[in-house]
Amino acid sequence: MLEGVARIVQANSVFRSLCRPLASTWVNLAGYRRLGLRYDDLLREETPIIQEAISRLNREEIDLRNYRHRRAFQLSLSHQELPAPQWTKPQEDVQYLQPLIEEVSQEYAERDAFNSMISVRKETAVSVSHALYLQRPACSRVPPEILLEIFALVAPSQASLRACILTCRQWNLVGTPVLWRRPQFHRLSSVEHFASTLMAFTSEAGVSHYAKLVETVSFSTLPEVDRNNPQLATLLDTIVNCMVVPKPSPGLPGWAKHGSRNLLAPVIKRSRSLSRNNAGCVGCDDDDPAVAIRPLSATDLQLVDSDSTIAAVAGTAQTVAEHETVHERPTATVYTSSLRQLDLRFCKGVRNYSLQRLAPRLASINVLNLAGGLRTDITIAKLSQHMTDLRRVSLAWTSNLTDFGVSELVQRCKDIEALDLTYCMQIEDTSMLAIAHNLHSLAALSVAYCAGVTDIGVREVAMRFPGIQIVNVAKCLRVTDRMRKLLAQRNIVSACDSFDPFSIYRNKLQPRAKKIQ
C-alpha cells in the first residue's frame, strides 16, 4: 500500500512539492545525515546488481564512499555525531548510485530474456561415483602416471617430496612408495631409526610391505665421523636382513652357472695383495671334498706351488668321484630382495669382513659404489661371486685393489656397463685386458690417475667395444698423446672431469657424444 502511495506522489508534481518538507523532516529523523552519509551509502552490497553498479563508479567516488563508511562506523562505535555544519546537506544527498542500478538491472533483464529463449537439452543422469569424483579437489584428480613423473623429478629433494605427499590422500598414496624407494640419511641416528622401522614391520610370515619398496641404500651423505663408525656395519646388516627372502636352491653356485670349468684356473692365480700362506681365506676345510673343489670361491683358493697344485687337484677330483654316490651336494641358499643400488662410498665403518658375510644377501644388486673404502681383492672377489648382475660399479680410490681383484670382478660380472677405477694405483694393463676380453657391453670406463695403464691396455679396450663412450685416462702418465688423439678420432671422451656417468643414481648414459674436433 505504501509503495502505491509513493508512486502516486512521485507522479504528481503538486503532491511532490507538498510532501517535500515532510520527507525532509523524516529523513533528518533517520539520522544518517548526522553521520555524514548519503542515502545511497545505506544500500547493502550483497546483491550482484548493487556490486556491479558500485564497480562502475569512478575511482574518486569509490574512495569517498569508503571514507564516509569508515567515518560513520567510528562515530557509531563512540556514540557520537558530527558537528552540525558537517552534516550532509539536503542538496548534497543525491542518489549517485541509483542510475547505475537501473542500468545494470536492465542489462540483467535483457540477459535473462535472451537465456530464456535458449532451449536447454535435458542432462543425462550421472552416476553417483562420477558425481563424487567431480566433487573431489583438482589436485586429487591428477592421474597417478603424471604424479609419478612429477615425483621422479623431485625425488632427490626429499623435503619437497614430503611436502607433496601432505597435499592430499591421492598424492600420499603415490608419493610414499617413491619416498621409500630412495631413503636419504644425514646422520647415524636416522639410519638407526630406519633400521628399527624395518624390524618393527618384519614378521616371520615374510618381508614387510615397506621393505619391498626400498631400491637404493646410500650412506654417502652421512658425515665422515658416522661413515667411519663400526656401528654402520651392524645397521647395514640389519637393513639387508629385513629385506631379503631366502629361496633354497640345490647344488653349488659355481657348478650351477659355470658347469665344468677348468679346476686349474682359479688355483694358479697370483696377486700382490694375497699372501702365500692363504691368510685371506676364512673357513676353509681341506678335509671336506665339496669345499676343496669349489672352482669360483675366491676365499677358498689353495695358494700353493704349481707342482703340488696339479697333484692336489687330480687327487681331489678322484676323491669327489668316489664320494658322489655316497654324499649329496650341499644346498646353497639364494636370497632375493628389492634392493638394486648400494652406495658405501668412503664408508670405512663397513669392514671388508662384514661385506663378505653379507655378499650372498646382496645378489640382487646391479649398481654398487665402494669408492674409497679400503676394499681388498678378496672382498671384491667374494662380492662378484654372488653379485653377477652388476651393471654399474665404482671402486675408485681403492689403493689395495690389484689386477687380481679386477679380473675376478669382470670374469663373473660380464654385464657391467660403467666401471670406475679412478686412482687405483696398483692396476696395470692386465686389468685392461681382462676388461676387454670379459665384458660384453661396456659404455664407460675410468682409469684416471692409474700410473700402470699404458697405450696397450687403452687400445685393447677401445677396439673391443665399438659402442664405448668414455675411457677416462686423465693424468695417466704412460698414456701418450697419440693414444688420446686416437680416442678422439673414435668419438670417445678421454678426459672426463665429472663423475656423473659413474653415479649410482644414473639409470643410463647420455647418447653418444659428438665428435671432438
C-alpha positions as CSV (number, residue, x, y, z in Angstrom):
1,M,0.0,0.0,0.0
2,L,2.8,2.4,0.9
3,E,4.5,1.7,-2.4
4,G,1.3,2.6,-4.3
5,V,1.0,5.9,-2.4
6,A,4.7,6.6,-3.1
7,R,4.2,6.1,-6.8
8,I,1.2,8.5,-6.9
9,V,3.2,11.2,-5.0
10,Q,6.2,10.8,-7.3
11,A,4.0,11.0,-10.4
12,N,2.3,14.3,-9.4
13,S,4.4,17.4,-9.1
14,V,1.9,19.1,-6.7
15,F,2.0,16.2,-4.3
16,R,5.8,16.2,-4.5
17,S,6.0,19.8,-3.6
18,L,3.6,19.3,-0.7
19,C,5.3,16.2,0.7
20,R,8.9,17.5,0.3
21,P,9.0,19.3,3.7
22,L,7.5,16.2,5.4
23,A,10.0,13.9,3.6
24,S,12.9,16.2,4.6
25,T,11.8,16.0,8.2
26,W,11.5,12.2,8.0
27,V,15.0,11.9,6.5
28,N,16.5,14.1,9.1
29,L,14.9,12.0,11.8
30,A,16.6,8.9,10.3
31,G,20.0,10.3,11.5
32,Y,22.3,9.1,8.7
33,R,22.9,12.7,7.6
34,R,24.3,13.5,11.1
35,L,27.0,10.9,10.4
36,G,27.9,12.4,7.1
37,L,26.3,9.7,5.0
38,R,24.2,9.8,1.8
39,Y,21.1,7.8,1.1
40,D,22.8,5.5,-1.5
41,D,25.5,4.8,1.1
42,L,22.9,2.8,3.1
43,L,22.3,0.3,0.2
44,R,23.5,-3.2,1.1
45,E,26.2,-4.6,-1.2
46,E,25.1,-8.2,-1.0
47,T,23.2,-8.4,-4.3
48,P,25.1,-8.8,-7.6
49,I,23.3,-5.9,-9.1
50,I,24.5,-3.4,-6.5
51,Q,28.0,-4.8,-6.5
52,E,28.2,-4.4,-10.3
53,A,26.8,-0.8,-10.0
54,I,29.4,0.1,-7.4
55,S,32.2,-1.3,-9.6
56,R,31.1,1.1,-12.4
57,L,31.7,4.2,-10.2
58,N,34.8,6.2,-10.9
59,R,37.8,5.7,-8.6
60,E,37.3,9.0,-6.7
61,E,33.6,8.3,-6.0
62,I,34.5,4.9,-4.6
63,D,37.2,6.3,-2.3
64,L,34.7,9.0,-1.0
65,R,32.1,6.3,-0.4
66,N,34.6,4.2,1.6
67,Y,35.7,7.2,3.6
68,R,32.1,8.1,4.6
69,H,31.5,4.5,5.7
70,R,34.7,4.3,7.8
71,R,34.0,7.7,9.4
72,A,30.3,6.8,10.2
73,F,31.5,3.4,11.7
74,Q,33.9,5.1,14.0
75,L,31.3,7.6,15.2
76,S,28.8,4.9,15.8
77,L,31.2,3.0,18.0
78,S,31.9,6.1,20.1
79,H,28.1,7.1,20.2
80,Q,28.9,10.5,18.7
81,E,27.7,12.6,15.8
82,L,29.4,15.1,13.5
83,P,29.1,18.8,14.3
84,A,26.0,20.4,12.7
85,P,28.0,22.3,10.0
86,Q,29.4,19.0,8.8
87,W,26.1,17.2,8.4
88,T,25.1,16.1,4.9
89,K,23.0,18.9,3.4
90,P,19.8,18.0,1.5
91,Q,21.1,19.3,-1.8
92,E,24.2,17.1,-1.3
93,D,22.1,14.0,-0.6
94,V,21.7,12.9,-4.3
95,Q,21.2,9.4,-5.5
96,Y,24.5,8.8,-7.2
97,L,24.1,5.1,-7.4
98,Q,20.5,4.7,-8.4
99,P,21.0,5.4,-12.2
100,L,23.7,2.8,-12.3
101,I,21.5,0.3,-10.5
102,E,18.7,0.8,-13.1
103,E,21.2,0.4,-15.9
104,V,22.6,-2.9,-14.5
105,S,19.1,-4.2,-13.7
106,Q,18.0,-3.5,-17.3
107,E,21.1,-5.5,-18.6
108,Y,20.3,-8.4,-16.3
109,A,16.7,-8.4,-17.5
110,E,17.8,-8.5,-21.1
111,R,20.3,-11.3,-20.4
112,D,17.6,-13.3,-18.7
113,A,15.2,-12.8,-21.6
114,F,17.9,-14.0,-24.0
115,N,18.7,-17.0,-21.9
116,S,15.0,-18.0,-21.7
117,M,14.9,-18.2,-25.5
118,I,17.7,-20.8,-25.5
119,S,16.5,-24.4,-25.4
120,V,18.5,-26.4,-22.9
121,R,19.0,-30.1,-23.6
122,K,18.0,-32.3,-20.7
123,E,21.0,-33.5,-18.9
124,T,21.5,-37.2,-18.5
125,A,21.7,-38.5,-15.0
126,V,25.3,-39.0,-13.8
127,S,26.3,-41.9,-11.7
128,V,26.9,-41.4,-8.0
129,S,30.6,-42.4,-8.4
130,H,31.1,-39.8,-11.2
131,A,29.4,-37.2,-9.1
132,L,31.6,-37.9,-6.2
133,Y,34.6,-37.8,-8.5
134,L,33.7,-34.3,-9.7
135,Q,33.3,-33.1,-6.1
136,R,36.9,-34.1,-5.4
137,P,39.5,-31.3,-5.4
138,A,41.5,-30.8,-8.6
139,C,44.8,-32.0,-7.0
140,S,43.3,-35.4,-6.2
141,R,42.1,-35.9,-9.8
142,V,45.6,-35.8,-11.3
143,P,46.3,-39.2,-12.9
144,P,48.9,-41.4,-11.0
145,E,51.1,-41.7,-14.1
146,I,51.6,-37.9,-14.2
147,L,52.2,-37.8,-10.5
148,L,54.9,-40.5,-10.8
149,E,56.7,-38.5,-13.4
150,I,56.5,-35.3,-11.3
151,F,57.7,-37.1,-8.1
152,A,60.6,-38.7,-10.0
153,L,61.8,-35.1,-10.7
154,V,61.6,-34.0,-7.1
155,A,62.8,-37.3,-5.6
156,P,66.4,-36.1,-5.0
157,S,65.0,-33.4,-2.7
158,Q,63.2,-35.4,-0.1
159,A,61.9,-32.2,1.7
160,S,60.0,-31.2,-1.4
161,L,58.7,-34.8,-1.9
162,R,57.5,-34.9,1.8
163,A,55.6,-31.6,1.2
164,C,54.0,-33.1,-1.9
165,I,52.6,-36.2,-0.1
166,L,51.0,-34.0,2.5
167,T,48.8,-32.3,-0.1
168,C,46.0,-34.9,-0.3
169,R,45.4,-38.6,0.1
170,Q,45.9,-39.4,-3.6
171,W,49.3,-37.7,-3.6
172,N,50.2,-39.6,-0.4
173,L,49.4,-43.0,-1.9
174,V,51.5,-42.3,-4.9
175,G,54.4,-40.4,-3.3
176,T,55.0,-42.6,-0.2
177,P,56.4,-45.5,-2.3
178,V,58.7,-43.0,-4.1
179,L,59.9,-41.7,-0.8
180,W,60.7,-45.2,0.4
181,R,62.4,-46.1,-2.8
182,R,65.4,-44.0,-2.1
183,P,65.8,-43.0,1.6
184,Q,68.4,-40.4,2.4
185,F,70.4,-40.4,5.6
186,H,72.1,-37.3,7.0
187,R,73.2,-38.7,10.4
188,L,73.6,-42.1,12.0
189,S,70.5,-41.7,14.2
190,S,68.4,-41.6,11.0
191,V,69.9,-44.9,9.9
192,E,69.1,-46.4,13.3
193,H,65.5,-45.2,13.1
194,F,65.2,-46.6,9.5
195,A,66.6,-50.0,10.6
196,S,64.3,-50.2,13.7
197,T,61.3,-49.3,11.5
198,L,62.0,-52.2,9.1
199,M,62.5,-54.5,12.0
200,A,59.2,-53.4,13.6
201,F,57.2,-54.3,10.4
202,T,59.1,-57.5,9.7
203,S,57.4,-60.7,10.8
204,E,58.1,-64.4,10.5
205,A,55.5,-64.5,7.6
206,G,57.8,-62.6,5.3
207,V,59.3,-59.2,4.4
208,S,57.2,-56.2,5.3
209,H,55.5,-54.1,2.6
210,Y,57.8,-51.1,3.3
211,A,61.0,-53.2,2.9
212,K,59.8,-54.3,-0.6
213,L,59.7,-50.6,-1.7
214,V,63.4,-49.9,-0.9
215,E,65.6,-49.9,-4.0
216,T,68.5,-47.7,-3.0
217,V,70.6,-47.6,0.2
218,S,73.2,-44.9,0.3
219,F,75.3,-43.9,3.3
220,S,77.5,-41.4,1.3
221,T,75.5,-38.4,2.6
222,L,76.5,-39.2,6.2
223,P,79.2,-37.1,7.9
224,E,82.7,-38.6,8.0
225,V,82.5,-39.5,11.6
226,D,79.4,-41.5,11.0
227,R,80.7,-43.2,7.9
228,N,83.7,-44.4,9.9
229,N,81.6,-45.7,12.8
230,P,81.7,-49.5,13.1
231,Q,78.0,-49.5,14.1
232,L,77.2,-48.7,10.5
233,A,78.1,-52.3,9.5
234,T,75.6,-53.6,12.1
235,L,72.9,-51.3,10.8
236,L,73.6,-52.3,7.2
237,D,73.4,-56.0,8.2
238,T,70.0,-55.3,9.9
239,I,68.6,-53.4,6.9
240,V,69.7,-56.1,4.4
241,N,68.4,-59.0,6.5
242,C,65.0,-57.3,6.8
243,M,64.7,-57.1,3.0
244,V,65.9,-60.4,1.8
245,V,63.8,-63.5,1.1
246,P,65.7,-66.9,1.2
247,K,65.0,-69.4,-1.6
248,P,66.6,-72.8,-1.3
249,S,68.4,-73.9,-4.4
250,P,70.1,-77.3,-4.8
251,G,73.7,-77.5,-5.9
252,L,76.7,-75.3,-5.6
253,P,76.5,-71.8,-7.1
254,G,79.7,-72.3,-9.1
255,W,78.6,-75.5,-10.6
256,A,75.1,-74.3,-11.4
257,K,76.2,-71.4,-13.5
258,H,79.6,-72.3,-14.9
259,G,79.4,-76.1,-15.3
260,S,82.6,-78.0,-15.7
261,R,85.0,-75.1,-15.5
262,N,88.7,-75.9,-15.6
263,L,89.8,-76.7,-12.0
264,L,93.3,-75.5,-12.5
265,A,92.4,-71.9,-13.4
266,P,91.4,-70.5,-10.0
267,V,94.1,-72.1,-8.0
268,I,97.1,-70.9,-10.0
269,K,96.2,-67.2,-9.9
270,R,98.6,-64.9,-8.0
271,S,98.1,-61.4,-6.7
272,R,100.4,-58.9,-4.9
273,S,97.6,-58.4,-2.3
274,L,97.3,-62.1,-1.4
275,S,99.8,-63.8,0.9
276,R,101.1,-67.3,0.1
277,N,100.0,-68.7,3.4
278,N,96.3,-68.1,2.4
279,A,95.8,-65.6,5.2
280,G,92.8,-64.1,3.5
281,C,90.9,-67.4,3.4
282,V,88.5,-68.0,6.2
283,G,86.6,-71.1,7.0
284,C,88.5,-73.5,4.5
285,D,88.5,-77.1,5.5
286,D,90.8,-79.3,3.3
287,D,89.1,-82.5,4.6
288,D,85.8,-81.6,3.0
289,P,85.9,-82.6,-0.7
290,A,82.9,-80.4,-1.5
291,V,84.8,-77.3,-0.3
292,A,88.1,-78.3,-1.9
293,I,86.7,-78.5,-5.4
294,R,84.8,-75.2,-5.3
295,P,86.0,-73.5,-8.6
296,L,84.8,-69.9,-8.1
297,S,85.1,-69.2,-4.4
298,A,87.9,-66.7,-4.1
299,T,88.2,-67.2,-0.3
300,D,88.8,-70.9,-0.8
301,L,91.8,-70.6,-3.1
302,Q,94.6,-73.0,-2.3
303,L,97.7,-70.9,-2.9
304,V,100.4,-73.5,-3.1
305,D,103.2,-74.2,-5.6
306,S,102.1,-75.2,-9.1
307,D,103.6,-78.7,-9.0
308,S,101.8,-79.6,-5.8
309,T,98.6,-77.9,-7.1
310,I,98.3,-80.2,-10.1
311,A,98.6,-83.2,-8.0
312,A,96.2,-81.9,-5.4
313,V,93.6,-81.2,-8.0
314,A,93.9,-84.5,-9.6
315,G,93.6,-86.2,-6.2
316,T,90.6,-84.1,-5.3
317,A,88.8,-84.9,-8.5
318,Q,89.3,-88.6,-7.8
319,T,88.0,-88.2,-4.2
320,V,84.9,-86.4,-5.4
321,A,84.2,-89.2,-7.9
322,E,84.3,-91.7,-5.1
323,H,82.0,-89.7,-2.8
324,E,79.4,-88.6,-5.4
325,T,77.4,-91.8,-5.0
326,V,77.5,-91.5,-1.2
327,H,77.3,-87.8,-0.4
328,E,74.7,-85.4,-1.7
329,R,75.7,-82.0,-2.9
330,P,75.1,-79.3,-0.2
331,T,72.1,-76.9,-0.6
332,A,73.1,-73.2,-1.3
333,T,70.5,-70.6,-0.3
334,V,69.7,-67.9,-2.8
335,Y,68.4,-64.6,-1.5
336,T,66.2,-62.1,-3.4
337,S,65.2,-58.6,-2.4
338,S,64.1,-55.3,-3.9
339,L,67.5,-53.7,-3.2
340,R,69.1,-52.6,-6.5
341,Q,71.6,-49.9,-5.6
342,L,74.1,-49.8,-2.7
343,D,76.3,-46.8,-2.1
344,L,79.1,-47.3,0.5
345,R,81.3,-44.5,-0.8
346,F,84.1,-43.8,1.7
347,C,82.2,-45.8,4.4
348,K,85.2,-47.2,6.3
349,G,82.9,-48.3,9.1
350,V,81.6,-51.1,7.0
351,R,84.6,-53.5,7.2
352,N,85.6,-56.0,4.5
353,Y,84.6,-58.9,6.7
354,S,81.1,-57.5,7.0
355,L,80.7,-57.1,3.3
356,Q,82.0,-60.7,2.7
357,R,79.5,-62.0,5.2
358,L,76.6,-60.1,3.5
359,A,77.6,-61.0,0.0
360,P,75.1,-63.8,-0.5
361,R,72.3,-61.5,0.5
362,L,73.3,-58.8,-2.0
363,A,72.8,-60.9,-5.1
364,S,70.0,-58.7,-6.4
365,I,72.2,-55.5,-6.6
366,N,73.1,-54.2,-10.0
367,V,74.6,-50.8,-9.0
368,L,77.5,-50.8,-6.5
369,N,79.7,-48.0,-5.2
370,L,82.6,-49.0,-3.0
371,A,84.8,-46.0,-3.7
372,G,87.4,-45.1,-1.0
373,G,86.5,-47.9,1.3
374,L,89.9,-49.7,1.6
375,R,88.4,-52.8,-0.1
376,T,90.7,-55.8,-0.8
377,D,90.9,-58.2,-3.7
378,I,89.4,-61.0,-1.6
379,T,86.4,-58.7,-0.8
380,I,85.8,-57.8,-4.4
381,A,86.1,-61.5,-5.5
382,K,83.7,-62.6,-2.8
383,L,81.1,-59.9,-3.8
384,S,81.4,-60.6,-7.5
385,Q,80.8,-64.3,-6.8
386,H,77.3,-63.5,-5.8
387,M,76.5,-60.2,-7.4
388,T,76.7,-61.4,-11.0
389,D,74.1,-58.9,-12.3
390,L,76.1,-55.8,-11.7
391,R,75.7,-53.0,-14.3
392,R,77.5,-50.0,-12.7
393,V,80.5,-50.4,-10.3
394,S,82.7,-47.8,-8.7
395,L,85.9,-48.9,-7.0
396,A,87.6,-45.5,-7.2
397,W,90.3,-44.5,-4.7
398,T,90.8,-48.2,-3.6
399,S,94.6,-48.4,-3.1
400,N,94.5,-52.1,-2.2
401,L,92.9,-53.2,-5.4
402,T,95.1,-55.0,-7.9
403,D,94.8,-56.8,-11.2
404,F,93.6,-59.9,-9.5
405,G,90.6,-58.2,-8.0
406,V,89.6,-56.5,-11.2
407,S,90.0,-59.8,-13.1
408,E,87.8,-61.6,-10.7
409,L,85.2,-58.9,-11.0
410,V,84.9,-58.8,-14.7
411,Q,85.1,-62.6,-15.1
412,R,81.9,-63.1,-13.1
413,C,80.1,-59.8,-13.8
414,K,80.2,-59.7,-17.6
415,D,77.3,-57.2,-18.0
416,I,79.0,-54.2,-16.4
417,E,78.2,-51.0,-18.4
418,A,80.1,-48.4,-16.3
419,L,83.3,-49.2,-14.3
420,D,85.1,-46.5,-12.2
421,L,88.7,-47.4,-11.3
422,T,89.9,-43.9,-10.7
423,Y,93.1,-43.6,-8.6
424,C,93.5,-47.4,-8.2
425,M,97.3,-47.1,-8.3
426,Q,98.1,-50.9,-8.4
427,I,96.2,-51.8,-11.5
428,E,98.0,-52.2,-14.8
429,D,97.4,-53.3,-18.4
430,T,96.4,-56.8,-17.1
431,S,93.2,-55.3,-15.8
432,M,92.5,-53.6,-19.1
433,L,93.0,-56.8,-21.0
434,A,90.7,-58.6,-18.6
435,I,88.1,-55.9,-19.0
436,A,88.4,-56.1,-22.8
437,H,88.1,-59.9,-23.0
438,N,85.3,-60.5,-20.5
439,L,82.8,-57.6,-20.5
440,H,80.1,-57.5,-23.1
441,S,78.6,-54.0,-23.2
442,L,81.0,-51.6,-21.5
443,A,80.0,-48.0,-22.2
444,A,82.1,-46.0,-19.7
445,L,85.5,-46.8,-18.1
446,S,87.6,-44.5,-15.8
447,V,91.2,-45.3,-15.1
448,A,92.3,-41.8,-14.3
449,Y,95.4,-41.4,-12.2
450,C,96.3,-45.0,-12.8
451,A,100.1,-44.8,-13.5
452,G,100.3,-48.5,-14.6
453,V,97.9,-48.2,-17.5
454,T,99.6,-47.8,-20.9
455,D,98.6,-47.4,-24.5
456,I,98.4,-51.2,-24.9
457,G,95.5,-51.6,-22.5
458,V,93.7,-48.5,-23.6
459,R,93.9,-49.6,-27.2
460,E,92.6,-53.0,-26.4
461,V,89.5,-51.6,-24.6
462,A,88.8,-49.0,-27.3
463,M,89.0,-51.6,-30.1
464,R,86.9,-54.3,-28.3
465,F,83.9,-52.1,-27.5
466,P,82.6,-50.2,-30.6
467,G,79.8,-48.5,-28.5
468,I,82.0,-47.3,-25.7
469,Q,81.6,-43.6,-24.9
470,I,84.1,-42.7,-22.2
471,V,87.6,-44.0,-21.5
472,N,88.8,-41.6,-18.8
473,V,92.6,-41.6,-18.9
474,A,93.2,-38.2,-17.3
475,K,96.6,-37.9,-15.6
476,C,97.6,-41.4,-16.8
477,L,101.3,-40.6,-17.3
478,R,102.0,-43.7,-19.5
479,V,99.2,-43.0,-21.9
480,T,100.6,-40.9,-24.8
481,D,99.0,-38.0,-26.7
482,R,98.9,-40.2,-29.8
483,M,96.5,-42.6,-28.0
484,R,94.4,-39.7,-26.8
485,K,94.1,-38.4,-30.4
486,L,93.1,-41.9,-31.5
487,L,90.3,-41.9,-28.8
488,A,89.1,-38.5,-30.1
489,Q,89.0,-39.8,-33.6
490,R,86.8,-42.7,-32.5
491,N,84.5,-40.2,-30.8
492,I,85.5,-41.4,-27.3
493,V,85.8,-39.0,-24.4
494,S,89.3,-39.4,-22.9
495,A,89.2,-36.7,-20.2
496,C,86.1,-36.7,-18.1
497,D,86.0,-34.0,-15.3
498,S,82.6,-35.1,-14.0
499,F,81.8,-38.4,-12.2
500,D,78.2,-38.2,-13.2
501,P,78.5,-41.0,-15.8
502,F,79.6,-43.3,-12.9
503,S,76.9,-42.1,-10.4
504,I,74.8,-44.8,-8.9
505,Y,71.7,-42.7,-9.4
506,R,72.1,-42.5,-13.2
507,N,70.0,-45.1,-15.0
508,K,71.8,-44.9,-18.3
509,L,74.4,-42.9,-20.1
510,Q,73.7,-40.0,-22.4
511,P,73.6,-40.6,-26.2
512,R,76.9,-40.9,-27.8
513,A,78.9,-37.7,-27.6
514,K,79.5,-35.6,-30.6
515,K,82.8,-35.9,-32.4
516,I,85.6,-34.0,-30.8
517,Q,87.4,-31.6,-33.1
